[in-house]
Every structure is written in C-alpha cells, then in structure tokens.
C-alpha cells in the first residue's frame, strides 16, 4: 500500500494541519460505537437476580482536562434494586464472582485495535 500526498496542494496542507484533531474525533466515534456494543455483551453475560445490575450497565462520556473525550462503560448506580431499595452499587463484587465486563471488553478489543489502526489510512483518502 502506498499513500501519495501532493504537498503543494493547499487543501492537503489544510487537511494535514487539522489531522490531529480529526483523528481524535474519529477515534472517539470508534470508541463510542464499540462501547455501546460492549454494553450489550456485558448485559448478556451478567448474572441476573432482579435485573437491576444489568439495567445499570451504560456508556458514560466525558472527563477532565486532556481526557474530556473519555468513553467509559460502567455498571452500578442510577438504578434502584427492588430487593434492597438502594442504588445498585455491587458491580465489582459480582464481577469478581462472575466476570461480565472483562469478557465484554475482550470481545470488542480486537475490533477497536483494528479500527484505530486502519483509521488514518481510510480517512486520509476521504
């Protein structure tokens, strides 16, 4: 595979100047798509008693400083367990006994790596 760029073309210079920001945007899209897929895998794999933990699995976005594009898949919180009448907060305890998040991440990891690896080449040709 070869990539040819005419560095005398002013549009190429503009595209190259904006490439780092664009790459972050594209990487965030990849991570968001795969995070939603991971949620589905985790919801299928989690042990279900009341369904509260399963229902609490979600994608969260945002962070601080340089990490403002952070994409996280979380479980626990936001959902009330009907048995205890408290917010679901026991995801780590369940994960240790019956892993569901780690296997879900293992399922999406190869696609994330492959998509990010191919991202630059694909997007340069747009």
mmCIF file of the C-alpha atoms, coordinates in Angstrom:
data_MODEL
# 
_entry.id   MODEL 
# 
loop_
_atom_site.group_PDB 
_atom_site.id 
_atom_site.type_symbol 
_atom_site.label_atom_id 
_atom_site.label_alt_id 
_atom_site.label_comp_id 
_atom_site.label_asym_id 
_atom_site.label_entity_id 
_atom_site.label_seq_id 
_atom_site.pdbx_PDB_ins_code 
_atom_site.Cartn_x 
_atom_site.Cartn_y 
_atom_site.Cartn_z 
_atom_site.occupancy 
_atom_site.B_iso_or_equiv 
_atom_site.pdbx_formal_charge 
_atom_site.auth_seq_id 
_atom_site.auth_comp_id 
_atom_site.auth_asym_id 
_atom_site.auth_atom_id 
_atom_site.pdbx_PDB_model_num 
ATOM 1   C CA . UNK A 1 1   ? 0.000   0.000   0.000  1.00 0.00 ? 1   UNK A CA 1 
ATOM 2   C CA . UNK A 1 2   ? 1.245   3.481   -0.738 1.00 0.00 ? 2   UNK A CA 1 
ATOM 3   C CA . UNK A 1 3   ? -0.071  6.918   0.078  1.00 0.00 ? 3   UNK A CA 1 
ATOM 4   C CA . UNK A 1 4   ? 0.602   9.843   -2.218 1.00 0.00 ? 4   UNK A CA 1 
ATOM 5   C CA . UNK A 1 5   ? 0.103   13.392  -0.989 1.00 0.00 ? 5   UNK A CA 1 
ATOM 6   C CA . UNK A 1 6   ? 0.781   16.441  -3.121 1.00 0.00 ? 6   UNK A CA 1 
ATOM 7   C CA . UNK A 1 7   ? 2.246   18.785  -0.508 1.00 0.00 ? 7   UNK A CA 1 
ATOM 8   C CA . UNK A 1 8   ? 1.957   21.687  -2.943 1.00 0.00 ? 8   UNK A CA 1 
ATOM 9   C CA . UNK A 1 9   ? -1.824  21.343  -2.924 1.00 0.00 ? 9   UNK A CA 1 
ATOM 10  C CA . UNK A 1 10  ? -3.156  23.926  -0.421 1.00 0.00 ? 10  UNK A CA 1 
ATOM 11  C CA . UNK A 1 11  ? -6.080  21.684  0.539  1.00 0.00 ? 11  UNK A CA 1 
ATOM 12  C CA . UNK A 1 12  ? -3.649  18.939  1.560  1.00 0.00 ? 12  UNK A CA 1 
ATOM 13  C CA . UNK A 1 13  ? -1.832  21.384  3.841  1.00 0.00 ? 13  UNK A CA 1 
ATOM 14  C CA . UNK A 1 14  ? -5.110  22.370  5.498  1.00 0.00 ? 14  UNK A CA 1 
ATOM 15  C CA . UNK A 1 15  ? -6.106  18.731  5.927  1.00 0.00 ? 15  UNK A CA 1 
ATOM 16  C CA . UNK A 1 16  ? -2.730  17.887  7.455  1.00 0.00 ? 16  UNK A CA 1 
ATOM 17  C CA . UNK A 1 17  ? -2.978  20.809  9.873  1.00 0.00 ? 17  UNK A CA 1 
ATOM 18  C CA . UNK A 1 18  ? -6.352  19.614  11.157 1.00 0.00 ? 18  UNK A CA 1 
ATOM 19  C CA . UNK A 1 19  ? -5.437  15.927  11.168 1.00 0.00 ? 19  UNK A CA 1 
ATOM 20  C CA . UNK A 1 20  ? -4.619  15.560  14.895 1.00 0.00 ? 20  UNK A CA 1 
ATOM 21  C CA . UNK A 1 21  ? -7.989  16.987  15.945 1.00 0.00 ? 21  UNK A CA 1 
ATOM 22  C CA . UNK A 1 22  ? -9.824  14.953  13.303 1.00 0.00 ? 22  UNK A CA 1 
ATOM 23  C CA . UNK A 1 23  ? -8.063  11.761  14.439 1.00 0.00 ? 23  UNK A CA 1 
ATOM 24  C CA . UNK A 1 24  ? -9.266  12.357  17.993 1.00 0.00 ? 24  UNK A CA 1 
ATOM 25  C CA . UNK A 1 25  ? -12.825 12.871  16.730 1.00 0.00 ? 25  UNK A CA 1 
ATOM 26  C CA . UNK A 1 26  ? -12.705 9.698   14.631 1.00 0.00 ? 26  UNK A CA 1 
ATOM 27  C CA . UNK A 1 27  ? -11.149 7.686   17.457 1.00 0.00 ? 27  UNK A CA 1 
ATOM 28  C CA . UNK A 1 28  ? -13.908 8.879   19.774 1.00 0.00 ? 28  UNK A CA 1 
ATOM 29  C CA . UNK A 1 29  ? -16.529 7.685   17.259 1.00 0.00 ? 29  UNK A CA 1 
ATOM 30  C CA . UNK A 1 30  ? -14.883 4.246   17.135 1.00 0.00 ? 30  UNK A CA 1 
ATOM 31  C CA . UNK A 1 31  ? -14.730 4.037   20.928 1.00 0.00 ? 31  UNK A CA 1 
ATOM 32  C CA . UNK A 1 32  ? -18.352 5.116   21.346 1.00 0.00 ? 32  UNK A CA 1 
ATOM 33  C CA . UNK A 1 33  ? -19.613 2.560   18.836 1.00 0.00 ? 33  UNK A CA 1 
ATOM 34  C CA . UNK A 1 34  ? -17.614 -0.235  20.429 1.00 0.00 ? 34  UNK A CA 1 
ATOM 35  C CA . UNK A 1 35  ? -18.566 0.874   23.956 1.00 0.00 ? 35  UNK A CA 1 
ATOM 36  C CA . UNK A 1 36  ? -22.252 0.504   23.083 1.00 0.00 ? 36  UNK A CA 1 
ATOM 37  C CA . UNK A 1 37  ? -21.529 -2.944  21.698 1.00 0.00 ? 37  UNK A CA 1 
ATOM 38  C CA . UNK A 1 38  ? -19.643 -3.785  24.904 1.00 0.00 ? 38  UNK A CA 1 
ATOM 39  C CA . UNK A 1 39  ? -22.690 -2.762  26.945 1.00 0.00 ? 39  UNK A CA 1 
ATOM 40  C CA . UNK A 1 40  ? -24.763 -5.297  25.034 1.00 0.00 ? 40  UNK A CA 1 
ATOM 41  C CA . UNK A 1 41  ? -22.212 -8.064  25.576 1.00 0.00 ? 41  UNK A CA 1 
ATOM 42  C CA . UNK A 1 42  ? -21.977 -7.245  29.298 1.00 0.00 ? 42  UNK A CA 1 
ATOM 43  C CA . UNK A 1 43  ? -25.765 -7.192  29.691 1.00 0.00 ? 43  UNK A CA 1 
ATOM 44  C CA . UNK A 1 44  ? -25.984 -10.658 28.144 1.00 0.00 ? 44  UNK A CA 1 
ATOM 45  C CA . UNK A 1 45  ? -23.162 -12.056 30.306 1.00 0.00 ? 45  UNK A CA 1 
ATOM 46  C CA . UNK A 1 46  ? -24.067 -10.564 33.717 1.00 0.00 ? 46  UNK A CA 1 
ATOM 47  C CA . UNK A 1 47  ? -25.738 -12.784 36.319 1.00 0.00 ? 47  UNK A CA 1 
ATOM 48  C CA . UNK A 1 48  ? -29.314 -11.615 36.765 1.00 0.00 ? 48  UNK A CA 1 
ATOM 49  C CA . UNK A 1 49  ? -31.223 -11.653 40.028 1.00 0.00 ? 49  UNK A CA 1 
ATOM 50  C CA . UNK A 1 50  ? -33.502 -8.621  39.822 1.00 0.00 ? 50  UNK A CA 1 
ATOM 51  C CA . UNK A 1 51  ? -32.080 -7.212  36.599 1.00 0.00 ? 51  UNK A CA 1 
ATOM 52  C CA . UNK A 1 52  ? -31.001 -4.010  38.328 1.00 0.00 ? 52  UNK A CA 1 
ATOM 53  C CA . UNK A 1 53  ? -27.308 -4.515  37.711 1.00 0.00 ? 53  UNK A CA 1 
ATOM 54  C CA . UNK A 1 54  ? -27.938 -5.434  34.077 1.00 0.00 ? 54  UNK A CA 1 
ATOM 55  C CA . UNK A 1 55  ? -30.063 -2.321  33.638 1.00 0.00 ? 55  UNK A CA 1 
ATOM 56  C CA . UNK A 1 56  ? -27.351 -0.135  35.178 1.00 0.00 ? 56  UNK A CA 1 
ATOM 57  C CA . UNK A 1 57  ? -24.714 -1.030  32.567 1.00 0.00 ? 57  UNK A CA 1 
ATOM 58  C CA . UNK A 1 58  ? -24.172 2.039   30.421 1.00 0.00 ? 58  UNK A CA 1 
ATOM 59  C CA . UNK A 1 59  ? -21.767 4.193   28.427 1.00 0.00 ? 59  UNK A CA 1 
ATOM 60  C CA . UNK A 1 60  ? -20.573 7.405   30.016 1.00 0.00 ? 60  UNK A CA 1 
ATOM 61  C CA . UNK A 1 61  ? -18.759 10.160  28.174 1.00 0.00 ? 61  UNK A CA 1 
ATOM 62  C CA . UNK A 1 62  ? -16.579 12.954  29.344 1.00 0.00 ? 62  UNK A CA 1 
ATOM 63  C CA . UNK A 1 63  ? -13.643 13.535  31.569 1.00 0.00 ? 63  UNK A CA 1 
ATOM 64  C CA . UNK A 1 64  ? -11.465 16.359  32.752 1.00 0.00 ? 64  UNK A CA 1 
ATOM 65  C CA . UNK A 1 65  ? -8.623  18.261  31.173 1.00 0.00 ? 65  UNK A CA 1 
ATOM 66  C CA . UNK A 1 66  ? -6.994  16.397  28.323 1.00 0.00 ? 66  UNK A CA 1 
ATOM 67  C CA . UNK A 1 67  ? -9.300  13.450  28.945 1.00 0.00 ? 67  UNK A CA 1 
ATOM 68  C CA . UNK A 1 68  ? -12.538 15.253  28.082 1.00 0.00 ? 68  UNK A CA 1 
ATOM 69  C CA . UNK A 1 69  ? -13.241 12.704  25.328 1.00 0.00 ? 69  UNK A CA 1 
ATOM 70  C CA . UNK A 1 70  ? -13.117 9.799   27.747 1.00 0.00 ? 70  UNK A CA 1 
ATOM 71  C CA . UNK A 1 71  ? -15.501 6.920   26.993 1.00 0.00 ? 71  UNK A CA 1 
ATOM 72  C CA . UNK A 1 72  ? -16.302 4.577   29.877 1.00 0.00 ? 72  UNK A CA 1 
ATOM 73  C CA . UNK A 1 73  ? -18.580 1.567   30.281 1.00 0.00 ? 73  UNK A CA 1 
ATOM 74  C CA . UNK A 1 74  ? -19.894 1.447   33.847 1.00 0.00 ? 74  UNK A CA 1 
ATOM 75  C CA . UNK A 1 75  ? -22.182 -0.727  35.910 1.00 0.00 ? 75  UNK A CA 1 
ATOM 76  C CA . UNK A 1 76  ? -23.897 0.178   39.162 1.00 0.00 ? 76  UNK A CA 1 
ATOM 77  C CA . UNK A 1 77  ? -25.561 3.343   40.327 1.00 0.00 ? 77  UNK A CA 1 
ATOM 78  C CA . UNK A 1 78  ? -28.572 5.115   38.775 1.00 0.00 ? 78  UNK A CA 1 
ATOM 79  C CA . UNK A 1 79  ? -30.821 2.043   39.150 1.00 0.00 ? 79  UNK A CA 1 
ATOM 80  C CA . UNK A 1 80  ? -32.598 1.026   42.359 1.00 0.00 ? 80  UNK A CA 1 
ATOM 81  C CA . UNK A 1 81  ? -32.534 -2.625  43.353 1.00 0.00 ? 81  UNK A CA 1 
ATOM 82  C CA . UNK A 1 82  ? -36.131 -3.606  44.174 1.00 0.00 ? 82  UNK A CA 1 
ATOM 83  C CA . UNK A 1 83  ? -34.960 -6.026  46.899 1.00 0.00 ? 83  UNK A CA 1 
ATOM 84  C CA . UNK A 1 84  ? -32.766 -3.612  48.849 1.00 0.00 ? 84  UNK A CA 1 
ATOM 85  C CA . UNK A 1 85  ? -34.421 -0.346  47.764 1.00 0.00 ? 85  UNK A CA 1 
ATOM 86  C CA . UNK A 1 86  ? -30.914 1.083   47.308 1.00 0.00 ? 86  UNK A CA 1 
ATOM 87  C CA . UNK A 1 87  ? -28.941 2.142   44.266 1.00 0.00 ? 87  UNK A CA 1 
ATOM 88  C CA . UNK A 1 88  ? -27.127 -0.751  42.638 1.00 0.00 ? 88  UNK A CA 1 
ATOM 89  C CA . UNK A 1 89  ? -23.521 -0.461  43.800 1.00 0.00 ? 89  UNK A CA 1 
ATOM 90  C CA . UNK A 1 90  ? -22.231 -4.018  43.890 1.00 0.00 ? 90  UNK A CA 1 
ATOM 91  C CA . UNK A 1 91  ? -20.903 -4.434  40.354 1.00 0.00 ? 91  UNK A CA 1 
ATOM 92  C CA . UNK A 1 92  ? -17.320 -5.181  41.457 1.00 0.00 ? 92  UNK A CA 1 
ATOM 93  C CA . UNK A 1 93  ? -18.490 -7.893  43.831 1.00 0.00 ? 93  UNK A CA 1 
ATOM 94  C CA . UNK A 1 94  ? -20.473 -9.534  41.047 1.00 0.00 ? 94  UNK A CA 1 
ATOM 95  C CA . UNK A 1 95  ? -17.624 -9.070  38.545 1.00 0.00 ? 95  UNK A CA 1 
ATOM 96  C CA . UNK A 1 96  ? -15.197 -10.940 40.814 1.00 0.00 ? 96  UNK A CA 1 
ATOM 97  C CA . UNK A 1 97  ? -17.534 -13.928 41.187 1.00 0.00 ? 97  UNK A CA 1 
ATOM 98  C CA . UNK A 1 98  ? -18.973 -13.942 37.657 1.00 0.00 ? 98  UNK A CA 1 
ATOM 99  C CA . UNK A 1 99  ? -16.985 -11.752 35.244 1.00 0.00 ? 99  UNK A CA 1 
ATOM 100 C CA . UNK A 1 100 ? -19.110 -9.885  32.725 1.00 0.00 ? 100 UNK A CA 1 
ATOM 101 C CA . UNK A 1 101 ? -17.327 -6.587  31.995 1.00 0.00 ? 101 UNK A CA 1 
ATOM 102 C CA . UNK A 1 102 ? -13.860 -8.017  31.342 1.00 0.00 ? 102 UNK A CA 1 
ATOM 103 C CA . UNK A 1 103 ? -15.156 -10.649 28.881 1.00 0.00 ? 103 UNK A CA 1 
ATOM 104 C CA . UNK A 1 104 ? -17.274 -7.980  27.158 1.00 0.00 ? 104 UNK A CA 1 
ATOM 105 C CA . UNK A 1 105 ? -14.184 -5.795  26.742 1.00 0.00 ? 105 UNK A CA 1 
ATOM 106 C CA . UNK A 1 106 ? -12.213 -8.772  25.454 1.00 0.00 ? 106 UNK A CA 1 
ATOM 107 C CA . UNK A 1 107 ? -14.865 -9.193  22.751 1.00 0.00 ? 107 UNK A CA 1 
ATOM 108 C CA . UNK A 1 108 ? -14.634 -5.612  21.472 1.00 0.00 ? 108 UNK A CA 1 
ATOM 109 C CA . UNK A 1 109 ? -10.895 -5.035  21.987 1.00 0.00 ? 109 UNK A CA 1 
ATOM 110 C CA . UNK A 1 110 ? -9.755  -6.628  18.682 1.00 0.00 ? 110 UNK A CA 1 
ATOM 111 C CA . UNK A 1 111 ? -12.243 -4.521  16.690 1.00 0.00 ? 111 UNK A CA 1 
ATOM 112 C CA . UNK A 1 112 ? -11.156 -1.344  18.487 1.00 0.00 ? 112 UNK A CA 1 
ATOM 113 C CA . UNK A 1 113 ? -7.499  -2.037  17.772 1.00 0.00 ? 113 UNK A CA 1 
ATOM 114 C CA . UNK A 1 114 ? -8.159  -2.931  14.139 1.00 0.00 ? 114 UNK A CA 1 
ATOM 115 C CA . UNK A 1 115 ? -10.429 0.063   13.524 1.00 0.00 ? 115 UNK A CA 1 
ATOM 116 C CA . UNK A 1 116 ? -7.984  2.512   15.101 1.00 0.00 ? 116 UNK A CA 1 
ATOM 117 C CA . UNK A 1 117 ? -5.087  1.014   13.154 1.00 0.00 ? 117 UNK A CA 1 
ATOM 118 C CA . UNK A 1 118 ? -6.923  1.477   9.847  1.00 0.00 ? 118 UNK A CA 1 
ATOM 119 C CA . UNK A 1 119 ? -8.425  4.848   10.702 1.00 0.00 ? 119 UNK A CA 1 
ATOM 120 C CA . UNK A 1 120 ? -5.634  7.078   9.459  1.00 0.00 ? 120 UNK A CA 1 
ATOM 121 C CA . UNK A 1 121 ? -5.263  5.386   6.090  1.00 0.00 ? 121 UNK A CA 1 
ATOM 122 C CA . UNK A 1 122 ? -9.022  5.352   5.477  1.00 0.00 ? 122 UNK A CA 1 
ATOM 123 C CA . UNK A 1 123 ? -9.593  8.963   6.479  1.00 0.00 ? 123 UNK A CA 1 
ATOM 124 C CA . UNK A 1 124 ? -6.658  10.415  4.538  1.00 0.00 ? 124 UNK A CA 1 
ATOM 125 C CA . UNK A 1 125 ? -8.271  9.181   1.349  1.00 0.00 ? 125 UNK A CA 1 
ATOM 126 C CA . UNK A 1 126 ? -11.630 10.864  2.038  1.00 0.00 ? 126 UNK A CA 1 
# 
